[in-house]
Amino acid sequence: MSAQTPHYDSDALPTETVDVVVIGGGAAGLNGALMLARSRRSVVVIDSGTPRNAPASAMHGFIVLDGTPPPEILKRGRRQVREYGGQIVFEEVATAEPAAPSTDGDLRFAITLADGRTLTARRVLVATGLRDVLPEVPGLARHWGRNVVHCPYCHGYEVRDEPIGILATGPASVHHAWLFRQLTDDLVYFTRGTELDTDTRARFAARNIRIIETDVKEVVNDDDGTLSGVRLTDYTFVERRVLAVATQMQARTEGLDGLKLPMEDLPHNMGRRFASAVAGTTEIPGVWVAGNATDLTAQVGASAAAGALAGSHINALLATADTDAALAAAQKTTG
Ligand SMILES: Cc1cc2nc3c(=O)[nH]c(=O)nc-3n(C[C@H](O)[C@H](O)[C@H](O)COP(=O)(O)OP(=O)(O)OC[C@H]3O[C@@H](n4cnc5c(N)ncnc54)[C@H](O)[C@@H]3O)c2cc1C
């Protein structure tokens, strides 16, 4: 058990080869596991317990579940996976790599957990999510997910009409400005050394978005610790209750090097993701990827849908492999 991993519960790992190991138990991993378990596949989800939206008090923008606390969604998801025989283990994957194939030539993967336990799987679904990298502004990180936000659809409505500041990190921040302007009349754009062309400046002016080009020195709080604004490098204080930041999004790769999954950079330094094709397939036979690990802008609904699609695709390919093996065995007996 790694230091940061909450110890919800833990089961003995299967000693026999399981059909699928899912690495990551967020929306993507759990929905993949649900599809597999309901198809009577043996599936083990390994989850290190640090989902991306952990700082948020409620999940928004996904019908039926809108307003539900993220831990409650995961708790319900885990319960549903378990109801169909899926297993959830709270631990970190330390290594994952291809192993020697079975005697009938089927793929095998060896997974080692941070506590040293091991298991073998026929297929792997990577659903490890991503890490948001914030710009290095003193005092910013402590408000992340509450008064420092990145997603207008996740928590924009909750900060409507507040004095909001966009801390620019690149071209994506201009897009951010249009979306947050829809939520408040009081918007300030801190350029932080990024370029703004003449056309964008005119468009900002037309929408009453103020531009501040003096660099931001630090985030300032009220006495009770609430975010109250930013101090500029010339010591001017600009009152703001909310700061919006386009983070750099990095797919989580811990423990996965052995799978040798190809990765891709997004333009404008927006982030890095695992490359994938239809249904989350990758260039590595037997390994799928779903959710934020490959789709950096996916929200909870899209991540869950991608996990479900990958899970059903894995099941379909396993059904073909099982049939191929049965046919080969039958032909060996009769031949
Ligand atoms: C502050 C904030 C608020 C958000 N609010 C919303 C919202 O309101 N609505 C919405 O739709 N979206 C929201 N999002 C986006 C949402 O968090 C993602 O869409 C969603 O979490 C993606 O699901 P996922 O399963 O791909 O990844 P995650 O939910 O991040 O799950 C990945 C899991 O993999 C585990 N993991 C990683 N590496 C390993 C390893 N080596 N071994 C074992 N386990 C591992 C992690 O611990 C984690 O539990 C928000 C994001 C942030 C940052």
The ligand as a Tripos MOL2 file, in Angstrom:
@<TRIPOS>MOLECULE
LIG
   53    58     1     0     0
SMALL
NO_CHARGES

@<TRIPOS>ATOM
      1 C1        -11.3330   20.0030  -10.1710 C.3       1 LIG1
      2 C2        -12.0110   19.2040  -11.2440 C.ar      1 LIG1
      3 C3        -13.3900   19.1660  -11.3090 C.ar      1 LIG1
      4 C4        -14.0220   18.4410  -12.3030 C.ar      1 LIG1
      5 N1        -15.3770   18.4700  -12.3440 N.ar      1 LIG1
      6 C5        -16.0310   17.7700  -13.3040 C.ar      1 LIG1
      7 C6        -17.4450   17.8450  -13.4070 C.ar      1 LIG1
      8 O1        -18.1090   18.5350  -12.6320 O.2       1 LIG1
      9 N2        -18.0480   17.1250  -14.3980 N.ar      1 LIG1
     10 C7        -17.3420   16.3610  -15.2750 C.ar      1 LIG1
     11 O2        -17.9600   15.7190  -16.1160 O.2       1 LIG1
     12 N3        -15.9900   16.3010  -15.2070 N.ar      1 LIG1
     13 C8        -15.3180   16.9730  -14.2410 C.ar      1 LIG1
     14 N4        -13.9430   16.9410  -14.1860 N.ar      1 LIG1
     15 C9        -13.2310   16.0660  -15.1260 C.3       1 LIG1
     16 C10       -13.1840   14.6160  -14.5360 C.3       1 LIG1
     17 O3        -12.3530   14.6440  -13.4010 O.3       1 LIG1
     18 C11       -12.6480   13.6380  -15.5690 C.3       1 LIG1
     19 O4        -13.4450   13.6920  -16.7330 O.3       1 LIG1
     20 C12       -12.6840   12.1960  -15.0460 C.3       1 LIG1
     21 O5        -12.0870   12.1200  -13.7750 O.3       1 LIG1
     22 C13       -11.9530   11.2780  -16.0100 C.3       1 LIG1
     23 O6        -12.1310    9.9480  -15.5740 O.3       1 LIG1
     24 P1        -10.9430    8.8710  -15.7360 P.3       1 LIG1
     25 O7        -11.5150    7.5830  -15.2610 O.co2     1 LIG1
     26 O8        -10.3610    8.9360  -17.0830 O.co2     1 LIG1
     27 O9         -9.7810    9.3810  -14.7310 O.3       1 LIG1
     28 P2         -9.7850    9.5470  -13.1440 P.3       1 LIG1
     29 O10       -11.1280    9.8560  -12.6350 O.co2     1 LIG1
     30 O11        -8.7050   10.5250  -12.8250 O.co2     1 LIG1
     31 O12        -9.4020    8.1170  -12.6040 O.3       1 LIG1
     32 C14        -8.1200    7.5690  -12.8380 C.3       1 LIG1
     33 C15        -7.8110    6.6150  -11.6890 C.3       1 LIG1
     34 O13        -6.6280    5.8870  -12.0260 O.3       1 LIG1
     35 C16        -5.8430    5.7450  -10.8700 C.3       1 LIG1
     36 N5         -4.4490    5.4840  -11.2610 N.ar      1 LIG1
     37 C17        -3.5830    6.2790  -11.9390 C.ar      1 LIG1
     38 N6         -2.3910    5.6630  -12.1100 N.ar      1 LIG1
     39 C18        -2.5150    4.4370  -11.5140 C.ar      1 LIG1
     40 C19        -1.6300    3.3370  -11.3320 C.ar      1 LIG1
     41 N7         -0.3640    3.3360  -11.8040 N.pl3     1 LIG1
     42 N8         -2.0780    2.2370  -10.6480 N.ar      1 LIG1
     43 C20        -3.3480    2.1930  -10.1710 C.ar      1 LIG1
     44 N9         -4.2290    3.2200  -10.3120 N.ar      1 LIG1
     45 C21        -3.8180    4.3260  -10.9800 C.ar      1 LIG1
     46 C22        -6.0240    7.0800  -10.1260 C.3       1 LIG1
     47 O14        -5.7300    6.9580   -8.7540 O.3       1 LIG1
     48 C23        -7.5190    7.3600  -10.3900 C.3       1 LIG1
     49 O15        -8.3310    6.8410   -9.3480 O.3       1 LIG1
     50 C24       -13.2790   17.6910  -13.2340 C.ar      1 LIG1
     51 C25       -11.8750   17.7410  -13.1740 C.ar      1 LIG1
     52 C26       -11.2470   18.4910  -12.2070 C.ar      1 LIG1
     53 C27        -9.7480   18.5580  -12.1710 C.3       1 LIG1
@<TRIPOS>BOND
     1     1     2 1
     2     2     3 ar
     3     2    52 ar
     4     3     4 ar
     5     4     5 ar
     6     4    50 ar
     7     5     6 ar
     8     6     7 ar
     9     6    13 1
    10     7     8 2
    11     7     9 ar
    12     9    10 ar
    13    10    11 2
    14    10    12 ar
    15    12    13 ar
    16    13    14 ar
    17    14    15 1
    18    14    50 ar
    19    15    16 1
    20    16    17 1
    21    16    18 1
    22    18    19 1
    23    18    20 1
    24    20    21 1
    25    20    22 1
    26    22    23 1
    27    23    24 1
    28    24    25 2
    29    24    26 1
    30    24    27 1
    31    27    28 1
    32    28    29 2
    33    28    30 1
    34    28    31 1
    35    31    32 1
    36    32    33 1
    37    33    34 1
    38    33    48 1
    39    34    35 1
    40    35    36 1
    41    35    46 1
    42    36    37 ar
    43    36    45 ar
    44    37    38 ar
    45    38    39 ar
    46    39    40 ar
    47    39    45 ar
    48    40    41 1
    49    40    42 ar
    50    42    43 ar
    51    43    44 ar
    52    44    45 ar
    53    46    47 1
    54    46    48 1
    55    48    49 1
    56    50    51 ar
    57    51    52 ar
    58    52    53 1
@<TRIPOS>SUBSTRUCTURE
     1 LIG1         1 GROUP 0 **** ****
